[in-house]
Amino acid sequence: MAQPSFAELFAAQYQPLVRLAGLLGADDPEDIAQEAFARLHVRRLRDDGAALAYLRSTVCNLTRNRLRHLRLIRLRRPDPPEPVRSTEHAVLVAEEHRALLAAVDLLPRRQREAMVLRYWLDLSEREIAEVMGVSPGSVKTHASRALAALGKALTEGSQ
């Protein structure tokens, strides 16, 4: 049986290769399939029957390389600038911060310590217990009571 010509191979396999690239996660599956055919065109295979296998492996490799490249680019891209906030937004945020800090000031000393160590210093319960000289269970109790008191104070303050 005669091997298909390059044009016949392209006509028969282009869409399946585009589908393969798409299923592998390529953001540009048509380009991947076209590149695979371009590489086959310039390459002389020893076995004419190996063309389809060559095309499939090339699509897989090109897709893998493309995804790796995109991952690296996303890692290197700087964070987008913060959106410009209106003056009204800044005033509301500042007021919410003032209300929160005022509510924290009203907490009993141990509850305030637990909140500050947990949410400002990002310590674990075990680390907070060591700092405060209490058991981790006591830390949980102080934190739970503090959150309840803060929630109550902030909802009462907003009414």
Z-matrix of the N, CA and C atoms (Angstrom, degrees):
N
C 1 1.455
C 2 1.525 1 108.79
N 3 1.303 2 116.82 1 134.90
C 4 1.466 3 122.39 2 -177.14
C 5 1.529 4 109.72 3 -76.68
N 6 1.319 5 115.41 4 142.77
C 7 1.462 6 120.65 5 177.08
C 8 1.528 7 109.18 6 -73.51
N 9 1.334 8 116.98 7 144.64
C 10 1.465 9 118.69 8 179.88
C 11 1.535 10 110.69 9 -67.56
N 12 1.310 11 115.60 10 152.65
C 13 1.464 12 120.05 11 176.52
C 14 1.529 13 108.87 12 -71.86
N 15 1.317 14 115.26 13 168.68
C 16 1.465 15 120.04 14 179.05
C 17 1.526 16 109.91 15 -58.39
N 18 1.330 17 117.76 16 -43.69
C 19 1.467 18 121.50 17 -179.16
C 20 1.525 19 110.80 18 -63.83
N 21 1.319 20 116.83 19 -40.81
C 22 1.467 21 119.84 20 178.73
C 23 1.532 22 110.97 21 -66.88
N 24 1.316 23 116.65 22 -40.75
C 25 1.460 24 121.18 23 177.44
C 26 1.525 25 110.48 24 -62.22
N 27 1.330 26 115.87 25 -42.93
C 28 1.464 27 120.12 26 178.62
C 29 1.524 28 110.37 27 -62.01
N 30 1.321 29 117.13 28 -47.46
C 31 1.463 30 121.19 29 -178.31
C 32 1.527 31 111.37 30 -61.43
N 33 1.316 32 116.78 31 -37.91
C 34 1.466 33 120.55 32 -176.25
C 35 1.527 34 113.09 33 -82.44
N 36 1.327 35 117.93 34 -30.22
C 37 1.466 36 120.02 35 -169.62
C 38 1.521 37 115.64 36 -113.55
N 39 1.315 38 118.86 37 -8.15
C 40 1.471 39 119.69 38 -176.49
C 41 1.537 40 111.12 39 -60.34
N 42 1.320 41 118.10 40 -53.53
C 43 1.468 42 120.68 41 -177.68
C 44 1.528 43 112.15 42 -62.68
N 45 1.352 44 119.84 43 -44.25
C 46 1.475 45 118.26 44 176.13
C 47 1.535 46 113.19 45 -60.29
N 48 1.332 47 117.32 46 -34.35
C 49 1.466 48 119.92 47 178.36
C 50 1.522 49 111.76 48 -72.98
N 51 1.326 50 117.05 49 -35.05
C 52 1.469 51 120.32 50 174.26
C 53 1.528 52 108.91 51 -62.54
N 54 1.331 53 116.62 52 -44.61
C 55 1.458 54 121.70 53 178.48
C 56 1.531 55 110.49 54 -61.06
N 57 1.339 56 116.91 55 -43.04
C 58 1.466 57 120.94 56 178.30
C 59 1.528 58 110.58 57 -59.64
N 60 1.328 59 117.02 58 -47.52
C 61 1.466 60 120.57 59 -179.77
C 62 1.527 61 110.60 60 -62.27
N 63 1.322 62 116.59 61 -40.50
C 64 1.464 63 120.04 62 178.72
C 65 1.514 64 112.04 63 -64.48
N 66 1.321 65 116.79 64 -42.64
C 67 1.464 66 120.41 65 178.95
C 68 1.523 67 111.96 66 -66.97
N 69 1.324 68 116.53 67 -28.21
C 70 1.466 69 120.30 68 177.33
C 71 1.524 70 112.36 69 -78.51
N 72 1.340 71 116.90 70 -7.45
C 73 1.457 72 120.32 71 175.45
C 74 1.510 73 115.81 72 103.31
N 75 1.327 74 118.27 73 11.25
C 76 1.467 75 120.42 74 -179.76
C 77 1.529 76 109.78 75 -66.75
N 78 1.313 77 115.91 76 139.08
C 79 1.465 78 119.86 77 176.11
C 80 1.524 79 110.95 78 -83.06
N 81 1.313 80 116.88 79 -12.21
C 82 1.460 81 122.69 80 -178.46
C 83 1.533 82 109.93 81 -136.91
N 84 1.337 83 118.12 82 63.11
C 85 1.469 84 120.13 83 -172.34
C 86 1.532 85 114.14 84 -61.07
N 87 1.333 86 118.01 85 -32.69
C 88 1.463 87 119.86 86 178.16
C 89 1.520 88 110.94 87 -63.93
N 90 1.323 89 116.44 88 -43.36
C 91 1.469 90 120.39 89 179.03
C 92 1.524 91 111.16 90 -64.03
N 93 1.319 92 116.50 91 -38.71
C 94 1.467 93 120.46 92 179.48
C 95 1.532 94 109.83 93 -62.62
N 96 1.332 95 116.71 94 -47.09
C 97 1.472 96 120.14 95 -179.47
C 98 1.528 97 110.64 96 -63.88
N 99 1.308 98 117.03 97 -41.77
C 100 1.466 99 119.82 98 179.28
C 101 1.522 100 111.03 99 -63.94
N 102 1.319 101 117.07 100 -40.99
C 103 1.462 102 120.43 101 178.55
C 104 1.525 103 110.92 102 -63.73
N 105 1.316 104 116.87 103 -38.85
C 106 1.469 105 120.06 104 177.61
C 107 1.529 106 110.33 105 -61.16
N 108 1.340 107 117.64 106 -44.03
C 109 1.466 108 120.34 107 178.62
C 110 1.529 109 110.95 108 -66.83
N 111 1.331 110 117.29 109 -37.27
C 112 1.466 111 119.76 110 178.88
C 113 1.530 112 110.15 111 -63.52
N 114 1.330 113 116.91 112 -40.11
C 115 1.464 114 120.13 113 178.82
C 116 1.531 115 111.14 114 -67.88
N 117 1.323 116 116.84 115 -36.99
C 118 1.462 117 119.85 116 177.13
C 119 1.524 118 110.58 117 -65.70
N 120 1.315 119 116.37 118 -38.57
C 121 1.457 120 121.00 119 -176.93
C 122 1.531 121 111.92 120 -62.35
N 123 1.324 122 117.03 121 -40.01
C 124 1.471 123 119.92 122 -178.68
C 125 1.535 124 112.35 123 -84.95
N 126 1.314 125 116.63 124 -14.09
C 127 1.460 126 120.60 125 -177.66
C 128 1.528 127 109.60 126 -96.88
N 129 1.272 128 115.38 127 140.11
C 130 1.466 129 120.95 128 176.07
C 131 1.529 130 108.33 129 -102.45
N 132 1.309 131 116.65 130 112.16
C 133 1.460 132 120.87 131 178.85
C 134 1.524 133 109.76 132 -86.74
N 135 1.313 134 116.27 133 141.98
C 136 1.470 135 120.81 134 178.32
C 137 1.526 136 110.63 135 -68.45
N 138 1.304 137 115.28 136 -36.87
C 139 1.462 138 121.07 137 -178.11
C 140 1.522 139 107.61 138 -112.01
N 141 1.323 140 116.40 139 113.09
C 142 1.465 141 120.08 140 -179.68
C 143 1.527 142 111.80 141 -62.05
N 144 1.301 143 118.11 142 -25.83
C 145 1.460 144 122.01 143 178.87
C 146 1.515 145 113.08 144 -73.61
N 147 1.323 146 118.26 145 -10.82
C 148 1.467 147 122.52 146 -178.45
C 149 1.516 148 112.91 147 -88.19
N 150 1.314 149 117.83 148 2.06
C 151 1.468 150 120.64 149 -175.48
C 152 1.521 151 112.12 150 -61.17
N 153 1.329 152 117.34 151 -45.05
C 154 1.464 153 119.97 152 -177.83
C 155 1.524 154 110.77 153 -65.56
N 156 1.324 155 117.02 154 -42.69
C 157 1.468 156 120.37 155 177.45
C 158 1.526 157 110.37 156 -62.58
N 159 1.328 158 116.17 157 -40.63
C 160 1.464 159 120.54 158 177.80
C 161 1.531 160 110.39 159 -61.56
N 162 1.325 161 116.82 160 -45.13
C 163 1.464 162 121.00 161 -179.69
C 164 1.532 163 111.06 162 -61.76
N 165 1.322 164 116.35 163 -45.51
C 166 1.470 165 119.57 164 -179.45
C 167 1.522 166 111.98 165 -63.08
N 168 1.322 167 117.07 166 -44.98
C 169 1.467 168 118.50 167 179.80
C 170 1.524 169 111.06 168 -67.74
N 171 1.325 170 117.15 169 -34.21
C 172 1.464 171 119.92 170 177.16
C 173 1.529 172 110.54 171 -65.44
N 174 1.331 173 117.56 172 -41.74
C 175 1.466 174 120.89 173 177.22
C 176 1.523 175 110.08 174 -60.91
N 177 1.320 176 116.89 175 -44.23
C 178 1.470 177 120.33 176 178.82
C 179 1.529 178 111.17 177 -61.28
N 180 1.316 179 116.75 178 -46.84
C 181 1.469 180 120.65 179 -179.12
C 182 1.527 181 111.98 180 -65.94
N 183 1.323 182 117.12 181 -43.71
C 184 1.466 183 119.89 182 179.68
C 185 1.528 184 111.08 183 -63.54
N 186 1.338 185 116.50 184 -41.00
C 187 1.464 186 119.83 185 178.63
C 188 1.517 187 110.31 186 -64.06
N 189 1.316 188 116.97 187 -45.44
C 190 1.468 189 121.00 188 179.17
C 191 1.529 190 110.48 189 -59.38
N 192 1.324 191 116.44 190 -45.45
C 193 1.471 192 120.26 191 179.74
C 194 1.524 193 111.30 192 -64.34
N 195 1.329 194 116.22 193 -40.49
C 196 1.471 195 120.38 194 -179.86
C 197 1.527 196 110.62 195 -63.98
N 198 1.330 197 117.41 196 -44.01
C 199 1.462 198 120.46 197 179.66
C 200 1.530 199 110.73 198 -65.42
N 201 1.322 200 117.09 199 -39.54
C 202 1.470 201 120.65 200 177.48
C 203 1.525 202 110.17 201 -62.73
N 204 1.323 203 116.20 202 -43.49
C 205 1.462 204 121.34 203 179.16
C 206 1.538 205 110.91 204 -61.62
N 207 1.322 206 116.79 205 -45.40
C 208 1.466 207 120.19 206 179.63
C 209 1.519 208 111.49 207 -63.63
N 210 1.339 209 117.09 208 -37.91
C 211 1.458 210 120.02 209 178.16
C 212 1.523 211 110.74 210 -63.08
N 213 1.329 212 116.93 211 -42.19
C 214 1.464 213 120.56 212 179.38
C 215 1.522 214 111.36 213 -65.59
N 216 1.312 215 116.29 214 -41.05
C 217 1.471 216 119.71 215 -179.99
C 218 1.516 217 110.47 216 -63.67
N 219 1.328 218 116.24 217 -41.16
C 220 1.472 219 119.42 218 179.92
C 221 1.519 220 111.16 219 -65.82
N 222 1.335 221 117.44 220 -33.52
C 223 1.458 222 120.46 221 178.60
C 224 1.525 223 111.47 222 -69.62
N 225 1.315 224 116.24 223 -33.61
C 226 1.470 225 120.37 224 -176.63
C 227 1.517 226 112.93 225 -84.52
N 228 1.310 227 116.74 226 -19.55
C 229 1.460 228 120.59 227 -176.40
C 230 1.526 229 109.76 228 -66.44
N 231 1.313 230 117.46 229 130.45
C 232 1.464 231 118.66 230 178.35
C 233 1.521 232 110.29 231 -67.91
N 234 1.315 233 115.10 232 155.63
C 235 1.453 234 119.86 233 177.48
C 236 1.519 235 109.60 234 -62.41
N 237 1.327 236 116.35 235 143.92
C 238 1.466 237 118.18 236 178.49
C 239 1.530 238 109.61 237 -65.23
N 240 1.315 239 116.59 238 152.49
C 241 1.461 240 118.63 239 179.75
C 242 1.519 241 110.41 240 -65.01
N 243 1.298 242 114.61 241 151.26
C 244 1.459 243 120.12 242 177.61
C 245 1.524 244 108.89 243 -61.88
N 246 1.322 245 117.04 244 139.86
C 247 1.463 246 118.24 245 178.19
C 248 1.528 247 110.26 246 -64.73
N 249 1.290 248 115.08 247 146.69
C 250 1.466 249 120.26 248 179.58
C 251 1.521 250 107.95 249 -72.28
N 252 1.306 251 115.46 250 124.63
C 253 1.459 252 120.75 251 -178.27
C 254 1.528 253 108.79 252 -98.06
N 255 1.282 254 114.37 253 148.27
C 256 1.457 255 118.81 254 178.45
C 257 1.524 256 109.58 255 -73.98
N 258 1.307 257 116.24 256 163.37
C 259 1.458 258 121.74 257 177.31
C 260 1.520 259 110.08 258 -63.39
N 261 1.326 260 116.03 259 -37.36
C 262 1.466 261 120.02 260 178.98
C 263 1.534 262 110.50 261 -62.04
N 264 1.340 263 116.10 262 -40.66
C 265 1.457 264 120.18 263 178.69
C 266 1.520 265 110.26 264 -62.51
N 267 1.326 266 117.23 265 -44.50
C 268 1.465 267 121.24 266 179.62
C 269 1.524 268 111.22 267 -60.77
N 270 1.310 269 117.02 268 -40.26
C 271 1.471 270 120.89 269 179.05
C 272 1.524 271 110.32 270 -65.35
N 273 1.343 272 117.19 271 -43.35
C 274 1.465 273 120.64 272 179.69
C 275 1.528 274 111.29 273 -63.56
N 276 1.322 275 116.94 274 -42.99
C 277 1.462 276 120.58 275 179.26
C 278 1.526 277 109.94 276 -64.42
N 279 1.312 278 117.27 277 -44.44
C 280 1.465 279 120.62 278 179.30
C 281 1.526 280 110.51 279 -61.03
N 282 1.327 281 117.54 280 -39.64
C 283 1.464 282 121.52 281 178.75
C 284 1.525 283 111.06 282 -66.72
N 285 1.338 284 116.48 283 -40.53
C 286 1.473 285 119.85 284 177.66
C 287 1.525 286 110.53 285 -64.25
N 288 1.335 287 117.34 286 -39.83
C 289 1.463 288 120.43 287 177.70
C 290 1.519 289 111.14 288 -64.42
N 291 1.330 290 116.42 289 -42.51
C 292 1.467 291 119.75 290 178.33
C 293 1.522 292 110.55 291 -61.13
N 294 1.327 293 116.63 292 -43.67
C 295 1.464 294 120.69 293 -179.90
C 296 1.530 295 110.56 294 -63.35
N 297 1.315 296 116.88 295 -42.35
C 298 1.463 297 120.35 296 179.67
C 299 1.526 298 110.75 297 -64.74
N 300 1.329 299 116.99 298 -46.85
C 301 1.466 300 119.86 299 -179.70
C 302 1.528 301 111.36 300 -63.78
N 303 1.321 302 116.89 301 -37.13
C 304 1.471 303 119.86 302 176.96
C 305 1.522 304 110.19 303 -64.58
N 306 1.343 305 117.28 304 -39.96
C 307 1.460 306 120.41 305 179.16
C 308 1.534 307 110.38 306 -68.16
N 309 1.324 308 117.39 307 -37.87
C 310 1.468 309 120.55 308 177.50
C 311 1.525 310 109.79 309 -64.14
N 312 1.332 311 118.29 310 -38.85
C 313 1.465 312 121.85 311 178.79
C 314 1.526 313 112.33 312 -62.02
N 315 1.333 314 116.89 313 -26.80
C 316 1.467 315 120.29 314 -178.59
C 317 1.529 316 112.94 315 -83.78
N 318 1.326 317 117.53 316 -10.32
C 319 1.461 318 120.74 317 -179.52
C 320 1.530 319 110.65 318 -69.78
N 321 1.342 320 117.21 319 149.64
C 322 1.465 321 119.68 320 171.29
C 323 1.529 322 109.78 321 -58.96
N 324 1.328 323 116.66 322 154.66
C 325 1.461 324 122.30 323 -172.94
C 326 1.525 325 112.98 324 -52.82
N 327 1.317 326 119.86 325 -48.03
C 328 1.465 327 122.57 326 -177.12
C 329 1.530 328 111.73 327 -65.23
N 330 1.321 329 116.46 328 -40.08
C 331 1.461 330 120.00 329 178.06
C 332 1.532 331 110.67 330 -66.11
N 333 1.332 332 116.13 331 -42.09
C 334 1.462 333 120.73 332 178.26
C 335 1.524 334 110.22 333 -62.35
N 336 1.338 335 117.50 334 -43.46
C 337 1.455 336 121.40 335 178.12
C 338 1.534 337 110.69 336 -59.57
N 339 1.322 338 116.51 337 -45.98
C 340 1.464 339 120.46 338 -179.09
C 341 1.533 340 110.57 339 -60.87
N 342 1.325 341 117.23 340 -41.53
C 343 1.472 342 120.73 341 -179.36
C 344 1.531 343 111.44 342 -67.93
N 345 1.301 344 116.31 343 -45.40
C 346 1.467 345 119.79 344 -178.50
C 347 1.527 346 110.87 345 -65.26
N 348 1.319 347 116.88 346 -44.57
C 349 1.461 348 119.87 347 -179.53
C 350 1.527 349 111.35 348 -65.62
N 351 1.326 350 116.59 349 -35.74
C 352 1.464 351 119.66 350 -177.98
C 353 1.518 352 112.17 351 -77.96
N 354 1.322 353 117.49 352 -50.66
C 355 1.462 354 120.12 353 -169.39
C 356 1.521 355 114.86 354 -96.82
N 357 1.330 356 118.05 355 -20.39
C 358 1.462 357 118.65 356 176.40
C 359 1.517 358 111.35 357 -97.98
N 360 1.324 359 116.16 358 -37.25
C 361 1.468 360 119.22 359 179.82
C 362 1.524 361 112.26 360 -100.19
N 363 1.321 362 117.57 361 -7.18
C 364 1.463 363 123.16 362 175.99
C 365 1.527 364 112.64 363 57.76
N 366 1.336 365 116.40 364 40.91
C 367 1.461 366 120.93 365 178.02
C 368 1.522 367 110.02 366 -85.08
N 369 1.328 368 115.98 367 154.22
C 370 1.464 369 120.84 368 176.12
C 371 1.525 370 109.03 369 -78.40
N 372 1.334 371 116.32 370 168.29
C 373 1.470 372 119.72 371 178.65
C 374 1.519 373 111.01 372 -60.66
N 375 1.319 374 117.05 373 -39.43
C 376 1.458 375 120.85 374 179.08
C 377 1.526 376 111.00 375 -63.14
N 378 1.329 377 116.37 376 -43.89
C 379 1.471 378 120.18 377 179.38
C 380 1.529 379 111.15 378 -66.24
N 381 1.312 380 116.26 379 -39.20
C 382 1.472 381 119.82 380 178.08
C 383 1.522 382 109.56 381 -63.80
N 384 1.327 383 117.16 382 -42.36
C 385 1.469 384 120.90 383 179.21
C 386 1.523 385 110.68 384 -59.54
N 387 1.331 386 116.79 385 -41.78
C 388 1.464 387 120.09 386 178.31
C 389 1.520 388 111.32 387 -63.57
N 390 1.343 389 117.01 388 -43.58
C 391 1.461 390 121.01 389 -178.67
C 392 1.525 391 110.86 390 -65.45
N 393 1.334 392 115.96 391 -43.31
C 394 1.463 393 120.20 392 -176.26
C 395 1.531 394 112.72 393 -82.64
N 396 1.327 395 116.80 394 -14.49
C 397 1.461 396 120.14 395 -178.81
C 398 1.521 397 112.31 396 73.01
N 399 1.328 398 117.26 397 34.74
C 400 1.463 399 122.04 398 179.02
C 401 1.530 400 108.48 399 -130.46
N 402 1.316 401 115.93 400 176.05
C 403 1.465 402 120.00 401 178.42
C 404 1.530 403 109.69 402 -80.47
N 405 1.348 404 117.54 403 157.63
C 406 1.462 405 119.74 404 175.78
C 407 1.528 406 112.50 405 -58.43
N 408 1.319 407 117.65 406 -31.85
C 409 1.465 408 120.45 407 176.52
C 410 1.515 409 111.84 408 -63.06
N 411 1.334 410 116.36 409 -38.48
C 412 1.470 411 120.35 410 177.80
C 413 1.524 412 110.59 411 -66.50
N 414 1.323 413 115.99 412 -36.92
C 415 1.467 414 119.62 413 177.30
C 416 1.523 415 109.73 414 -60.95
N 417 1.340 416 116.14 415 -44.73
C 418 1.468 417 120.10 416 178.99
C 419 1.524 418 110.70 417 -60.74
N 420 1.316 419 116.67 418 -41.79
C 421 1.465 420 120.46 419 179.80
C 422 1.524 421 110.78 420 -64.29
N 423 1.330 422 117.31 421 -48.17
C 424 1.466 423 120.93 422 179.71
C 425 1.529 424 110.70 423 -61.00
N 426 1.333 425 116.82 424 -43.60
C 427 1.461 426 120.22 425 -178.61
C 428 1.522 427 110.92 426 -66.29
N 429 1.306 428 117.28 427 -42.64
C 430 1.467 429 120.80 428 -179.97
C 431 1.518 430 110.98 429 -62.42
N 432 1.305 431 117.25 430 -45.59
C 433 1.469 432 121.24 431 179.49
C 434 1.526 433 110.94 432 -65.90
N 435 1.320 434 115.89 433 -38.13
C 436 1.467 435 119.41 434 179.44
C 437 1.526 436 110.81 435 -65.74
N 438 1.329 437 117.28 436 -43.73
C 439 1.470 438 119.84 437 179.15
C 440 1.521 439 111.01 438 -62.99
N 441 1.327 440 116.47 439 -40.22
C 442 1.468 441 119.69 440 178.10
C 443 1.527 442 110.43 441 -63.54
N 444 1.324 443 116.43 442 -43.56
C 445 1.467 444 120.12 443 -179.63
C 446 1.528 445 111.00 444 -66.05
N 447 1.319 446 116.82 445 -40.94
C 448 1.466 447 120.02 446 178.71
C 449 1.523 448 110.83 447 -65.05
N 450 1.316 449 116.54 448 -43.38
C 451 1.457 450 119.88 449 178.44
C 452 1.515 451 111.31 450 -59.47
N 453 1.299 452 115.95 451 -44.18
C 454 1.481 453 121.20 452 -179.76
C 455 1.526 454 109.79 453 -65.13
N 456 1.334 455 117.19 454 -46.07
C 457 1.465 456 120.72 455 -178.12
C 458 1.533 457 111.58 456 -63.58
N 459 1.326 458 116.43 457 -39.90
C 460 1.463 459 119.19 458 -178.13
C 461 1.528 460 112.28 459 -74.11
N 462 1.316 461 117.96 460 -34.95
C 463 1.473 462 118.54 461 177.07
C 464 1.502 463 111.21 462 -72.56
N 465 1.335 464 118.05 463 -36.15
C 466 1.460 465 120.62 464 176.55
C 467 1.515 466 110.94 465 -68.18
N 468 1.335 467 116.66 466 -35.98
C 469 1.463 468 121.04 467 -179.35
C 470 1.515 469 113.14 468 -71.10
N 471 1.343 470 116.55 469 -25.58
C 472 1.478 471 119.01 470 -177.51
C 473 1.514 472 111.79 471 -88.76
N 474 1.328 473 117.47 472 -5.57
C 475 1.476 474 119.83 473 -179.65
C 476 1.494 475 112.01 474 -91.15
